[in-house]
């Protein structure tokens, strides 16, 4: 999970439209949030990923769902309130269910920084010490589902380490610079499981060595520096 910046409310959700949709939901129970105008805006907010587990989702298939941070069954007036909506995969949305986030808060990535509550070890998420919110988030959303999440995270982290090992033993030249750029891009905020792959990158001793070698040969440019800074920002701390 990474910190997300809440984008401006889409024009579709004008005050009048919000009132209309809220009344319709209260009176009929219709899925008034299931609109392309809402889904599209939410996906841009999260780089086309689930806001919780960071799995990739798309507007075209049923895998992407509009998630109500405060559950719509308990907070009906927030059913299309923009600040209450997040893009979610079907699994995370189902796992969260009717959990009352008003009484037992979990991490809201648009308001809370996950780095303050979560850390990582061996592709598994752990709560930081004394973070009840981190523990509850992992448990409620089942963020350590082995088959669906841990195995995928591990494979990506292993690819990061294999790439770094090849770069470490190879020549430091313009070809290698393209490879390190590709690796940094693969750990960026728009890629799946970026909080964990970025951790694998920035905590690998080979990476520090390679970066310094590029700098020594004047091959470390502004683009690489920006990628380095941005991936480090989203990397969860190690346990």
N, C-alpha and C positions, 0 to 999 in steps of 0.2 A: 504494500500500500504506500502511495506517495501523496504528498500534499497537493491539493488541487486548488486552483484559483477560480472562484465562482464568477462566471461570465455574466454580463448584463442579461436581464430578463428578456426573452424573445418578444418581439413586437406582438406576436400572436396572443400572448397572455396579457392583454390589456386589462385594466381594472374591470371593465364591463364583461369581458370574456371570462375572467376569473369568477366573478359573481354568478354568471350564467352557468358555467360548468360545475361550480360548487353546489348550486341549487339543484342542478340535474342529478348530481351524484347522491345528494341527501334524499331526494325524492324517489329516485329510481334505482340507485346502486350501479348505474352504467359506468363502464370504464372510460371516464371522460378524459383521462390522462393519456390514453393510447392514441396519440396524434403524432403524425410525422413531424409537425412543426416543433413539438416538444422533444421528441426522440432525437431529432437531428441536432438540436441545440445542446442537448445533454451529452451526446457522443463527442461533439467538438470540445466540450468542457473537459472531458477525460481522455482525450487522444484515442478515442474509439476503444476504450478498455473498461472493464468493470471497475467501478470506483473503489471496490473493496479488495478483490483478489488480484486485480491487474490482468486477468485473462482478456484476450481480445474479443470484442463483440461487434456486431454489425446491425444496422437499422433494418436491413432487408430480411433477416430471419428472426425467428421467435426466440432466439437465444438472448437477445437484448431485451431487458424489461425496464420500465420506469419504476424506480424504487422510491418509496416514501420513507424518508429517514424517521420521521414520526409517523407511525403506522396509520393508514387511512381509516382503519376500523376504530381507532381511539381518538384521532384528531381529524375529524371530518372537514373542518374548516380549512385545513392545510392541504387538501387533496390535490390542488393545482397551484399551491403557493411555491413560487420558483425556488426559494431558498430551502424548501423541504424535499426537493426532487434530486435524485441521483441516477446515473445509468448503472445498471447492475446485470450481471449474468443471471441466468435462471436459478442456478444452484445457490448463489449467495442470497438472492431475494427469497427463495424458498426457505433457506436455513434461518434467515432473520425472522420471517413470518410476522407475527404480531408482537414481537418483543417490544416492550414499552421503553423506548429510548428516553422518554421524558423522566422516567423514574429510575431507570438503570442505564445510564448513558454508555454508548459504545463510541468508537472513534468516528467522527464525521470528517472525512478528508478535506472538505471545503472549509471547515472551521478549525479543526485540530491538526497539529503536525504529527503524523504517525511516528516520526523519528523520536518524539518525546515519550512514546509509550511502547514501542516495539523494537526488538532487536532480532538478530538472526544467527543461527548456527546450523551448519550442514543442511541448508535449504529449508529449515524449519523456523517458524516464527515463535518468539518467546516474548512475554511481557517484560518490560524493564522493571527493575526492582521497585516495589511499592506502587506500580501502576495497575490499579484494579480495572481501569478502563481498557488497558491493553489486554489483560487476561480475559475480560468479558468479551471483548471484540473477537479474539481468537476462538473462544468457545462458542459464542452465538453463531458466528459465520462459518465455523468449521474450517478455518484457514490453514489447517495442517492436514487436510484430506490427502492421504498418500497418493492414491491412484490419480486423482484429478489435478493436484497442485504440487505436492512435494516431488514426485518423479519428474514432472515437467521443469520445475525450477532447477533440480539437480542436473538434468541434462544440459540446460542452458549454461549453468555455472561451470560445468565440466568443459563445455565448448570454449568458454572464456579462458579457462586455465590452459587448455590445450593450445589455443591460439597464442597466448602469452609465452608459453614454453617454446613454440616454434620461433617466435620473434626474438626471444632471448638468445637462442642458439644460431640465429641467422644474421645476415648482414644488415647493418643500419643504413638504409639508402632510401631513395624516393619510393621504391616499390613497397618497402616495409612501412613507410609513412602512410601509404594508402591503406595498408592492412590495419595499422593501429587506428586510423580514422574510422574504418569500417567497424572495428571492435567497439570503439567509443560510441559510435552511432547505434550499435546494437544494444547498448546499455542505457540509451537515452529514454526520456520520459514517454515517448510515443511507442515504446516497444513493450511487449508482455513481460511481466515480472521484473520490471526495471529496478525496483528498490533492492531486490536481492541480487540480480546480476551486477549491479553497480557496486554492491558490497564485495562481491567476489573479485571484481576488477581492482578496486582501490585498496583492498587488503592483501593483495598478492605481492610478495616482494619482487617478483619479476617485473611487475608494472613500474615500480619506482626506479628500478635499474634501467629499464628500456626508456622511460621518459627522460632520465638524465642523459643517456647516450644520445638521444635525439637532440637534446639541448646543446650538448657538447659539439655536435656536428652542424649546429644551426639549422636543423630540420624540424624543430618544434615551432610551428607557426601559430598565428592568432586563432585560426580555426580549431586547431587541436587544443589550445589553451581554453577556449570557450567550452568545447565539449568536455574537457577534463573538469572544469569548474561546475558545469551543470550536472554532470553525472555524480559528482561527489556530493552535491546538494541533496540529491534524492536517495543516496545510498543509506540504508539502515546501518546502524552500528552493529558490530559483532557482539555476541553474547559474552 
